[in-house]
C-alpha cells in the first residue's frame, strides 16, 4: 500500500515513542530519582522547561526519553544484554493520551 513504510524499516527518530521519568519508573520499578540520574546527561534526551534563575523560584526541567535511548540505557544498566533477553516497550499509563 502506498504511503505506508515498509515493515523492515525503522521509524524516523522523531516518530518513536517518548517516555517521561514517571512512565519508565512505573514500568521498570526503579525510583524516579535514580532514573533522573541515569538520564540527566544522556545523549538524545529532550529537555525543556524554565531557564530563568531566581532566588525565589525553583527552576523546573522536564525531560522526554526516546524509546531508543531508554533501551540503550536500560541494557547498559542491567544484565539483560548478557542473557539475550529482548527489550520490551514499557506499557503506557492509563491517564496518558
Number of C-alpha atoms within 10 A of each C-alpha: 5 5 5 6 10 10 7 6 7 10 12 7 12 8 9 13 13 18 19 15 20 16 17 21 18 15 14 13 9 13 13 16 11 12 18 15 10 14 18 12 9 13 9 14 18 12 11 11 10 10 10 10 9 8 7 6 8 11 12 10 10 11 17 17 22 19 17 14 17 23 16 12 15 17 16 11 11 10 11 13 14 8 8 8 10 10 13 7 12 15 11 13 12 6 5 6 5
